[in-house]
């Protein structure tokens, strides 16, 4: 089957910070956060049920630029993080916003664990806030971090937090859920500060600042990327045999006038079915990789500006790509029409690994 790519209607008016597909495999909804202080909810299907440029369902305004967004237990539940320091829950049906907790600086990342009913936020105040969504009586647990968090991702059992100074913490989600469940209280705005030992502490395999971390769908490990055009692939298993498998490779580099230009790898996402992953860079390129075979599967045509975010749909049939002019474009003002969301309908074998049957 041939690939089909289209542009989503009514994109944000400023840079895109995050893009996520609905957790429902039958859904074609995506949620997008932007520096224009809004969260956008789209459905790629039109009124006739055909997948194409889709339609903007709702827009949710915030007090400050948004840095991250994710769906919750259903696609009618959205969590946001941004420069207003708040972690918010949006109820789509009623369009209401609820502040779950407030950090002491901008909130860089937010993730939701369906397996443990946890909303976890990471802030530049060097803390994690852990919220137990199925028990509103509990206070959010506040966990100190050794340095500023840059990116966060989770599996069914683990949470990976990538930070400044090349530090990585891996937490056991079951332990975080138990810890938070013990903190009952009803004081508004109250927080439960706790010291918790990570399951593992690691130093990044990459020599330069981490830009993104993404976990494998099979709960085996993660990939991380840096500002210096490299991606590392690692496994959770601490055994010497498993750790010997980790590796890093160069990508998102272009040669101009015999000079090697290196771009940041801004975003990573794993395919939910095949376990391959996509990378998006400041060079405007998206590539697909087979992490097990250590090979690039394909590289797509260069897009007009920096790739800010990528994500696969829950059934693996679609790849969404958000582009925004980035720092490497040397522009502070985002010109109208330069922020776009592309969606590729993937061919049956397009994201399959080289050795996959």
N, C-alpha and C positions, 0 to 999 in steps of 0.2 A: 504494500500500500504506500502511496506517495505521501510525503509530508505536506501539510497545509498550514500556512502561517497567516495570521491576521492581527490587526491592531485593535485594541480595546477602545471603545468609545468613552468620551468624557474623562480623560486622565487628570491627575492632580495638576495644580498650577505651579508647584515648586518641586524641588528634588524629592524623590521617593526614598524612604529609609528602609522599608520592609514590605514584603509581599508574601502572602500565605494562601494556599488552597484550603478549602473546607476539608475536615477530617472524614466526611461522608463520601465513600467511594462512588456513590451514584450522583453526587452533586457537582455542579460546575461553577460554584461560587468561589470568588477570591476576595480577600480583604487586603487593603493597601494602606500604609501609613505614610504621611508626607510632612515635609518641612512647612507646608502651608497651613499647618495646625489642624488638618482634617484627617479622619479615617474614612476611607471609601469602601463600600461594599458593592461588588459587581456580581452579576450572573452572566456567564458567557453564552447562555441560551437566550434566544429572543422569544417573542410571544408565541411563535410557532414551534418552539422546541429545538430549533436549529442552532448549532454552535457556530458562532461567528464573532462579530465585534461586540456582541452582548449589550447589556444595559447597566447603567448605574442605578442600583436599588435604593441606596441611602448614603447619606454623608453625615458624619458626626463631628461637630466642631469641638476643639479643645482650646485651652488657654495659651498654649505654647506649641512649638514644633514637636512632632512625634518622632521618636527614634526606633520604636518597635511595636509590633502588633501580632496577636495570634488568636486563633479560635479556641473556645473552651470545649466543654463536653459535647456541645452541639454547635451547629453553624448559626444558632440564634444567640450565641454567647461569645463576646469578643473581649479580649484583654489588651490594654494599651500601656505604653511606657513612653515618657517624654521629658521635655525640658521644664515642665511645670512641677517636676519632682514627684508626681503622683503615679500610683499604679491604679488603673481604673478598669471597672467591668462595665461593658455596654450590653444592655438587654435590647436586642434588635427589635423584638415585637413591640416594645413600649418606647423605644428610642431613649431610654433613661440611662444615665451614667452614675455609677457608684464608686466612690474612692475607697479602695481596699486598704491602702496605707500610703504614707507620704515619707519619702526619703529626705536626706539633707543635701541632695544635689541631683542633677539630672539622672534619669533612669535610662540606662543604655539598652537593656534587654528584658524581655518577658517571655516565659514559656509555660505551657500547660501540660501536666502529666495526667492522662486519662486513667492510667493504671492506679495512681495513688491520690487522685483528686487534689492535686497541688497546683497552685499558681506560684511561680518563682520569678522574682525580679532581681536584676543586678544593677546597682547604681554606682555612679562615679564617687559616691561617698564611701566607697570600698566596703559595701555590705550587700548581702543577699537578704531579701524578705521572702519568707516562705508562708504561704496562705493555704489553709486547709478548707477547700470550698464546700465539702459536704458537712461541715460542722461550724456554723457561723459563730458559735460561742468561743471558739479558740482565738487567742491573740496571734498575730503573725510572729513567727520566730525571726529574729534578726541575727544573722551570722556574719561576723567580721571576715573580710578578705585581706590578704597581705598587700594587694595593690589594685589599681583601677581595672575593672572588668571591661573587656572589649567585645566579647562574643560569648554566647551560651547555647548549648544544644543538649537534648536528652534522648534517652532510649526508654524501654519499658522499665529498666532497673537503675540506670545511671544518669547523673547530671554532670556535664563537662563545662567548666568555666575557664575561659582563656583570658589571661590578664596581662597587664604591663610587666616589664622585667622578664618576659618569656615564661611566666609562671602559669601552670595549669593545675587546677584542682578537679578531682573526680569524686563525686559524692554518691553515696548509696541512697536512692530515693525512699526506700522503705524506712531507713533510719531517720531521714528528714521528716517523713510523715508521722512517725512515732513521737519524735521530738516536739513537733508542732501540736500534736494531739494532747500533749501533757500541759499545754499552756492555756488553761481555761480562764476566761475573764470577760468582762463586758464594758470596761472603761473605753469610751470612744477615743480613738487615736492612740491607745496604749500599744506598746510593743514589748515583746518578750526577748530580751537580749541573751543569747546563749553562745557558749564556746562549743564548737563541734569539730571533731577531727575528720578531715576528708578521708575517704576510702583509699585514695592515692594522691600523692603530690608528685608532679612531674615538671621538668623543664622542657620547653618546646624544642623540638628537633630543628626548628627554623631559627636562623641567626638574627632575623629582623622582626619587627613588631607584628604580632598576630593581628590579622584583619577579620578572619572568620573561622568558626569551628562548626562542623556538622557531624552528627553521629550516624553510624551505619544502621540500617533498619533491622539487621539481625542481632543487634545488641552486642556485637563482637568488638567494636572499636570506633574510631573516628578519623576524620580528615581535618587538617587545619591549613590555613593559607596565610601568607604574609604580604606586607607592602612591597616586598622585593621579588615578586613574580615567582614564587615557589609554593608548592603544596606538599605537605607531609601526611603519610598514612600510617596509623598506629593501631595497636590492639590493646584491649583492656587487660587481658591475661598477663599477669606479672612474671610468668615463667621466663627463664633465659631464652628458651626455644622460641617462644612467641615474640619476645622483645627483639630478637634477632631478625624478625621479618619486617620490622618497620623501615621505611625508606622515605626519601623526599625527592622531588624532581622539579626542574625548571619549566615554566610555562608563561604564557601571556607576555611574550617578548617579541619585538619586531626590530628588524635591521633597517636603518635609514642612513644613507651615505656612509656605509661601512661602520656605523656606530650601533651597538646593541642597546635599544631602548627598553627599559624594564618597567612594567606596569604593575600596580597592586592587584592582587586577586581579591576582589571585594566580597565575593559570595560563593557559597558551595551548597549543593543540595543532592541528596541521594535518591535514586530511583527506588520506589517502595517495593517493586516486584523483582527487578533484576539486580539490585544492589550496586549498580554502576553509579557514577556521580557526575554532576555538571559543575563547571566552574565558570565564573563570569569575571572579566577583568576591566581595568581602566582603559584597555585598548579597544573596548567595544565588541569584544569577541566572547562567544560562549563555546566551550568545548565539552565533549562527553568523554569520560575516562573509565577504563576497566581497572579498578584498583588491585584486583587479584592478579591479573595478567600483566600489570604495570604497562599498560598501553593506552594510547589515545584512540578512541573509537571513531570520533569525527569532530570536525571543527566547523561551526556555522559561519555564514557570511558576516563580515564585519558590520556592526550597527553604527548609527550616526554619532553616538556618544557613549560614555562610560556605563558599563553594566552595574547597576546598583543592587539588584536582587534577582534570584532565580528560585523557582520551586516547581516540583512535580505534583500533579493531582494525585489524590489518594489511590486511584486505580491505575496510575502510571500512564494514562493515555495522552496527557497534555503536559507541556512544559511552558511555564509563564516566565517572561523575561522583562524586567523593568529597567529602562535606561534613563539616566539623568546626567546632565553635564556635571563632571566631577572636578576635583581640585586640579587634576592633570590637564584640564582644558583651559586653565588660567582665567576662568570667568567667575565672578562673584554673583552676577545677576543671571537668573535663568530665563532665557528668551522663550517667548510663547511658542508652543509647538515642539519644543525640544525634549520634553518629558513624555515618554511613551511606554505603553505596556504591550508587548508582543506575546501572542500565545501560539505555540506550535502544536498541531495535532500530530502525534508521533506515529510513524510507521510501525508495523508489528515487531520488526526486529531492530528498529532504529537505536534503541537504548540498551540492547542486549550486549553482554560481554562477549569477547572474542571466543572464549571457550564454551559459552552457553549453548545448550542444545535446544 
